[in-house]
Amino acid sequence: MDFEKSILCIGAGYVGGPTMVVIANKCPQYRVTVVDINQDKVDAWNSENIPIYEPGLDKLVKKVRDKNLFFSTEIDKGIKAADIIFVSVNTPTKNYGQGAGKAADLQYWERTARQILANSGRDKIIVEKSTLPVRTAEAMGRILHETENGVRFEVLSNPEFLAEGTAIKDLENPDRVLIGSKDTESGIKARKEIVEIYANWVPMDRIIESNVWSAELSKLTANAFLAQRISSINSISALCEKTEADIDEVAYAIGTDSRIGPKFLKSSVGFGGSCFKKDILNLVYICQNYGLDEVADYWESVVKINEWQERRFVRNMLLNMFNTVAGKRIALLGFAFKANTGDTRESPAITITRELFEEHAEVVVSDPKALENARIDLKDVEDSIIFEDDPYKASEGAHAIAILTEWELYKDLDYGRIIKGMVQPAFIFDGRNILDHKGLFSMGFNVFAIGKAPLTHI
Ligand SMILES: NC(=O)c1ccc[n+]([C@@H]2O[C@H](COP(=O)([O-])OP(=O)(O)OC[C@H]3O[C@@H](n4cnc5c(N)ncnc54)[C@H](O)[C@@H]3O)[C@@H](O)[C@H]2O)c1
């Protein structure tokens, strides 16, 4: 079959994979190829056991794989054949040299740009899908036009707003799609081509067109605002614990104000995920570079509160378990940074496990989807940590349970059965505020939730 367009995506990760799976499903008239340098990942995408867990993803892959969706490591070949190239490689925080710990590490992006240049014999549209510092498209444009071979590239920004755990829903029914280009004739023409792809399933009033710098900065700003709401409510949770106000009641009361709205007001052990911290620090770095130190400090405090909230959780455990957890078995229920994903990047569970381990606790980690990643995150202490799929077995003989991920299954566990197998007095620390605290208290648990007065028998 002849395809109307050949689309390539470089980077088969959490964004590139699901995004292209949805495009291939919605647009059978396009040939979609996803390439990656990681052979194992590509093999997994081509197997029964795809490399990431997202509700609904598996089914969509099976519908289109090897029909109009292909996964491969042949990057040069893919570039040559493509009309439009989405770049979705990782942009982690730089951990060396200038800007270490804050700036985005653009080496993967730059390498990709050079590879595109080396393999392009005709004009192409390059779409930034990765989250990048504002004005990266300019730098990329310069690299891409380094040689005088007459090939022209339009660099566009089409940041991805999907959230892990709901990626397919977000991609199929996005709040908006943002496409930024230069305001030149060729820039606008390229922008219309990308609009045309999304218009196959996204209503036109949800497709926002902007200049390229606005698109780049909007992604960083969106993540900064989302994380800021979490840090804001978490900061108030600490005050609730001191004053007997209840954080869920406060969140509900303020969330009914239509100017504030109810979303992202759930207090917790802290935010995780590969993006929030990295993107805020990147924003901080950019502001510092422009001499906007007050703006940088403002946003950096969002990250600081988050780190403080994680440490505060462990301090609270210690304090309430008679100032020592040494030799005590503690079952951590949940390791993924949020429910419905196996992703553990920047998960608060990593810090909490390590801190408890340093306190000589016997830590048992349990999660329905993230144990494989947890083992990788804890590689250096793997032999000292117990990994257990079954939350009942994990809790057997424990002094305390801590809920670290809001998996539905943890709401419905038989806590009456669990407490019988625990060392008494039994403690439960609900780091996600998802359990029935009064019910647990009446079973005999000493219950500590975030932003709520403790319910204790001791
Ligand atoms: N994960 C999210 O929820 C999310 C949401 C929105 C935006 N983003 C942004 O999207 C980008 C990608 O994030 P991700 O979570 O998909 O990352 P990821 O690490 O899951 O995937 C990136 C992939 O790129 C591949 N890669 C790196 N260099 C390459 C190269 N030169 N050629 C080919 N492949 C290469 C890696 O092997 C990896 O498989 C980041 O900039 C991130 O900030 C992520």
The ligand as an SDF file (V2000), in Angstrom:
LIG
                    3D

 44 48  0  0  0  0  0  0  0  0999 V2000
    7.5230   10.6590   30.3520 N   0  0  0  0  0  0  0  0  0  0  0  0
    6.6010   11.5930   30.2900 C   0  0  0  0  0  0  0  0  0  0  0  0
    5.5460   11.5030   30.9220 O   0  0  0  0  0  0  0  0  0  0  0  0
    6.7980   12.7940   29.4110 C   0  0  0  0  0  0  0  0  0  0  0  0
    5.6900   13.6190   29.1420 C   0  0  0  0  0  0  0  0  0  0  0  0
    5.8630   14.7120   28.3220 C   0  0  0  0  0  0  0  0  0  0  0  0
    7.1200   15.0040   27.8010 C   0  0  0  0  0  0  0  0  0  0  0  0
    8.1860   14.2160   28.0990 N   0  0  0  0  0  0  0  0  0  0  0  0
    9.4730   14.5510   27.4790 C   0  0  0  0  0  0  0  0  0  0  0  0
    9.6720   13.7080   26.3500 O   0  0  0  0  0  0  0  0  0  0  0  0
   11.0590   13.3810   26.1940 C   0  0  0  0  0  0  0  0  0  0  0  0
   11.2280   11.8750   26.1810 C   0  0  0  0  0  0  0  0  0  0  0  0
   10.7910   11.3880   27.4430 O   0  0  0  0  0  0  0  0  0  0  0  0
   10.5500    9.8370   27.7010 P   0  0  0  0  0  0  0  0  0  0  0  0
    9.9240    9.7270   29.0420 O   0  0  0  0  0  0  0  0  0  0  0  0
    9.8840    9.2370   26.5100 O   0  0  0  0  0  0  0  0  0  0  0  0
   12.0700    9.3390   27.7540 O   0  0  0  0  0  0  0  0  0  0  0  0
   12.5970    7.8250   27.6580 P   0  0  0  0  0  0  0  0  0  0  0  0
   13.8970    7.8130   28.3330 O   0  0  0  0  0  0  0  0  0  0  0  0
   11.5110    6.8960   28.0770 O   0  0  0  0  0  0  0  0  0  0  0  0
   12.7980    7.6160   26.0890 O   0  0  0  0  0  0  0  0  0  0  0  0
   13.7740    8.2440   25.3360 C   0  0  0  0  0  0  0  0  0  0  0  0
   14.2980    7.2430   24.3050 C   0  0  0  0  0  0  0  0  0  0  0  0
   15.1870    7.9160   23.4260 O   0  0  0  0  0  0  0  0  0  0  0  0
   16.1910    6.9860   23.0650 C   0  0  0  0  0  0  0  0  0  0  0  0
   17.3370    7.7110   22.5200 N   0  0  0  0  0  0  0  0  0  0  0  0
   18.2340    8.5190   23.1580 C   0  0  0  0  0  0  0  0  0  0  0  0
   19.1160    9.0160   22.3000 N   0  0  0  0  0  0  0  0  0  0  0  0
   18.7960    8.5270   21.0740 C   0  0  0  0  0  0  0  0  0  0  0  0
   19.3400    8.6700   19.7760 C   0  0  0  0  0  0  0  0  0  0  0  0
   20.4090    9.4550   19.5490 N   0  0  0  0  0  0  0  0  0  0  0  0
   18.7470    8.0180   18.7570 N   0  0  0  0  0  0  0  0  0  0  0  0
   17.6720    7.2340   18.9690 C   0  0  0  0  0  0  0  0  0  0  0  0
   17.1010    7.0480   20.1720 N   0  0  0  0  0  0  0  0  0  0  0  0
   17.6650    7.6930   21.2160 C   0  0  0  0  0  0  0  0  0  0  0  0
   16.4950    6.2570   24.3450 C   0  0  0  0  0  0  0  0  0  0  0  0
   17.1290    5.0260   24.1100 O   0  0  0  0  0  0  0  0  0  0  0  0
   15.0900    6.0970   24.9380 C   0  0  0  0  0  0  0  0  0  0  0  0
   14.5050    4.8660   24.5540 O   0  0  0  0  0  0  0  0  0  0  0  0
   11.7810   14.0830   27.3490 C   0  0  0  0  0  0  0  0  0  0  0  0
   12.2440   15.3230   26.8790 O   0  0  0  0  0  0  0  0  0  0  0  0
   10.6840   14.3090   28.3670 C   0  0  0  0  0  0  0  0  0  0  0  0
   10.9370   15.4260   29.1620 O   0  0  0  0  0  0  0  0  0  0  0  0
    8.0380   13.1050   28.8740 C   0  0  0  0  0  0  0  0  0  0  0  0
  1  2  1  0
  2  3  2  0
  2  4  1  0
  4  5  1  0
  4 44  2  0
  5  6  2  0
  6  7  1  0
  7  8  2  0
  8  9  1  0
  8 44  1  0
  9 10  1  0
  9 42  1  0
 10 11  1  0
 11 12  1  0
 11 40  1  0
 12 13  1  0
 13 14  1  0
 14 15  2  0
 14 16  1  0
 14 17  1  0
 17 18  1  0
 18 19  2  0
 18 20  1  0
 18 21  1  0
 21 22  1  0
 22 23  1  0
 23 24  1  0
 23 38  1  0
 24 25  1  0
 25 26  1  0
 25 36  1  0
 26 27  1  0
 26 35  1  0
 27 28  2  0
 28 29  1  0
 29 30  1  0
 29 35  2  0
 30 31  1  0
 30 32  2  0
 32 33  1  0
 33 34  2  0
 34 35  1  0
 36 37  1  0
 36 38  1  0
 38 39  1  0
 40 41  1  0
 40 42  1  0
 42 43  1  0
M  CHG  2   8   1  16  -1
M  END
$$$$
